[in-house]
Amino acid sequence: MKAKTTVLSVLATGAMLAGVTACGGGGALDGMDADEIAEKSRTSMAELSSLRMEAELGTAEEGGVFDVAMSTDGECRGSMTMESAEVEFLVVGGSSYMRGDEAFWTQQGMDGAATSELVGDRWIVAPEGQGGFAETCDLNRFLADLEGGSEEDRDWERVDGESIDGTDTVGITRTEEDGTVVTVYVADNDDAHILRMVNESETDGGTVEFSEFDEDIDVEAPADEDTVDFAELMGG
């Protein structure tokens, strides 16, 4: 499928996460400098078994809103809105499913009305050998990226934190080589989880928030009668 904005193009912006994800500070982090807080939060996040990620990325024309809960077991559930087009997705038991609205199918270069009528409320099963949203839901890869690049993720400065969902944070910030300012807010407690990251790039920046750490991911595979094979959708 091809389109002006493909299914995962918005998430390519998520590359900012790999280099940006390190930050934090507060009461439990008193006495630590910004780089030490960055390393502590990186280590803490890398030990998670699950989390929820909510993001607003990109520009109004090319960006989107993304919400996913995922685990290191490879299971996830989430949704994405891009240019008023919406899609839900599930990854469970090694299989990937998605369900989009008419605008979504149109955005993917298909006859949106016809596809929406054919699919109805059913879930599309990703073809075998293709991950669908499985790559998007790969928490292990995200955490591995987080653990890497420790030495180059330096030169952070501490800034005032914010209260995020009732949790005090300490902020750390730095300016990337391209001039983009990145600020990360770390929970001011022993866990030192990253709660919010803000990338101020005018083209591919955005805000990412993390929550529901180590909570069970409640996801079940749709019943067979509630699914449609990708090949059938494509007329195969």
C-alpha positions in Angstrom: 0.0 0.0 0.0 1.2 3.5 -0.8 -0.2 6.8 0.2 0.7 10.4 0.9 1.1 9.4 4.5 1.7 5.6 4.9 0.6 3.6 7.9 3.9 3.9 9.7 5.4 7.1 8.3 4.3 9.1 11.2 6.0 6.7 13.5 9.3 7.2 11.7 9.3 10.3 13.8 9.7 8.0 16.7 13.3 7.8 15.8 13.6 10.9 18.0 12.9 8.5 20.9 16.1 6.6 20.5 18.4 9.6 20.8 16.2 11.6 23.1 15.2 9.0 25.7 17.3 9.8 28.7 16.3 12.3 31.3 14.8 13.0 34.7 15.1 14.3 38.3 13.6 15.5 41.5 13.4 14.7 45.3 14.7 11.2 44.9 17.2 12.5 42.4 18.6 15.3 44.4 22.3 15.6 44.2 22.5 14.0 40.8 23.5 16.1 37.7 21.5 15.9 34.5 23.6 13.3 32.8 23.4 11.1 35.8 19.7 11.4 35.9 19.6 10.6 32.2 21.5 7.4 32.8 19.4 6.4 35.7 16.1 6.9 33.8 17.5 5.0 30.8 18.4 2.0 33.1 15.0 2.1 34.8 13.1 2.2 31.5 15.1 -0.6 30.0 14.0 -2.9 32.8 10.3 -2.5 32.1 8.0 -5.3 30.9 5.3 -3.1 29.5 4.2 0.5 29.1 1.8 2.8 27.4 3.0 5.5 25.0 0.8 8.4 23.9 2.3 10.7 21.3 1.5 13.8 19.2 4.1 13.8 16.4 4.9 15.8 13.3 3.1 18.7 11.8 -0.6 19.3 11.3 -0.2 18.2 7.6 2.1 15.2 8.1 1.8 14.2 11.7 -0.5 12.2 13.9 -1.7 11.1 17.3 -0.6 7.7 18.5 -1.6 5.7 21.5 -0.3 2.2 22.2 0.1 -0.1 25.2 2.8 -2.8 24.6 4.8 -5.4 26.4 8.1 -7.2 26.0 6.0 -10.3 25.2 5.2 -8.7 21.9 1.5 -8.0 22.5 -0.1 -4.6 22.1 -3.2 -2.7 21.4 -3.4 0.8 20.1 -4.7 3.4 17.7 -3.5 6.1 15.4 -5.0 9.2 13.9 -3.4 10.8 10.8 -4.9 13.7 8.9 -8.4 12.8 10.4 -8.0 9.1 9.3 -8.1 6.6 12.1 -6.9 3.1 12.5 -6.9 0.6 15.5 -4.4 -2.2 15.7 -3.7 -5.3 17.8 -0.8 -7.7 18.1 -1.5 -10.9 19.9 -0.2 -14.4 19.7 2.2 -13.5 17.0 -0.5 -12.2 14.7 -1.2 -8.6 13.7 -4.6 -7.0 13.1 -5.8 -3.6 12.1 -9.2 -1.9 11.5 -9.4 1.5 9.8 -12.1 3.9 8.9 -13.0 5.0 5.3 -10.6 7.9 5.5 -7.8 5.6 6.5 -8.3 3.3 3.5 -8.5 6.2 1.2 -5.3 7.5 2.7 -3.6 4.2 1.8 -4.4 4.7 -1.9 -7.5 2.4 -1.9 -11.1 3.0 -2.7 -12.0 4.0 0.9 -15.8 3.7 0.5 -15.6 0.3 -1.2 -13.0 -1.1 1.3 -14.9 0.2 4.3 -18.1 -1.5 3.0 -16.3 -4.8 2.4 -14.5 -4.8 5.7 -17.2 -3.3 7.9 -16.3 -3.7 11.6 -14.0 -6.6 11.0 -10.2 -6.7 11.6 -7.7 -7.1 8.8 -5.3 -10.0 9.5 -1.7 -9.0 8.3 -0.4 -11.4 5.7 2.0 -14.1 6.9 5.6 -13.0 6.8 4.6 -9.3 7.2 4.5 -7.8 10.6 1.7 -5.3 10.1 2.0 -3.2 13.3 4.2 -5.8 15.1 7.2 -3.6 14.4 5.5 -0.6 15.9 4.7 -2.6 19.0 8.2 -4.0 19.4 8.9 -2.8 23.0 12.0 -5.0 23.1 13.6 -3.0 20.2 12.6 0.3 21.7 14.2 -0.6 25.1 17.3 -1.9 23.3 17.6 1.4 21.5 17.1 3.1 24.8 20.0 1.2 26.4 22.3 2.0 23.5 24.1 5.3 22.9 24.8 6.0 26.5 28.0 7.8 26.0 26.8 10.2 23.2 23.7 11.1 25.2 25.5 13.7 27.3 25.4 17.5 27.8 22.0 17.5 29.4 21.1 20.4 31.7 18.6 20.3 34.6 15.5 22.5 34.3 12.3 22.9 36.3 10.0 19.9 36.3 6.3 19.7 36.0 3.6 17.7 37.8 2.4 15.0 35.4 -0.7 13.1 36.4 0.0 14.0 40.0 3.7 12.9 39.9 6.4 15.5 40.4 9.2 15.4 37.8 12.5 17.0 37.1 13.3 18.1 33.6 16.5 17.8 31.6 17.1 19.5 28.3 19.7 19.8 25.6 20.1 21.2 22.1 20.7 18.7 19.3 23.3 19.3 16.5 20.5 20.6 14.2 19.4 23.1 16.8 16.4 21.2 18.0 15.7 21.6 21.7 14.7 18.4 23.5 13.3 18.4 27.0 12.6 15.2 29.0 10.7 15.0 32.3 11.6 12.2 34.7 9.6 11.0 37.7 11.0 12.4 40.9 11.0 9.1 42.7 13.2 5.9 43.0 11.7 4.5 39.7 12.9 7.6 37.7 10.7 6.6 34.8 10.5 9.0 31.9 7.0 10.5 31.9 7.2 13.0 29.0 9.5 13.9 26.2 9.2 17.1 24.1 11.0 17.6 20.8 10.6 21.1 19.5 11.5 20.4 15.8 9.2 22.3 13.5 9.0 19.4 11.0 9.2 16.1 13.0 9.0 17.0 16.6 6.2 16.4 19.1 5.4 15.2 22.6 5.5 11.7 23.8 4.1 10.6 27.2 4.7 7.3 29.0 2.5 5.7 31.7 1.1 2.3 32.9 4.5 0.9 33.6 4.7 -2.9 34.1 0.9 -3.2 33.9 -0.8 -6.2 32.2 -1.8 -5.6 28.6 -5.4 -6.6 28.2 -5.6 -7.8 24.5 -7.4 -10.7 22.9 -7.4 -11.9 19.3 -10.6 -11.2 17.4 -12.9 -14.1 16.7 -12.5 -15.7 13.2 -15.8 -14.3 12.1 -14.7 -10.8 13.1 -11.6 -10.9 10.8 -10.9 -10.7 7.1 -7.8 -12.0 5.3 -5.5 -9.4 3.7 -5.6 -11.4 0.4 -9.4 -11.2 0.3 -9.2 -7.5 0.9 -6.8 -7.1 -2.1 -9.0 -9.3 -4.3 -6.6 -12.3 -4.1 
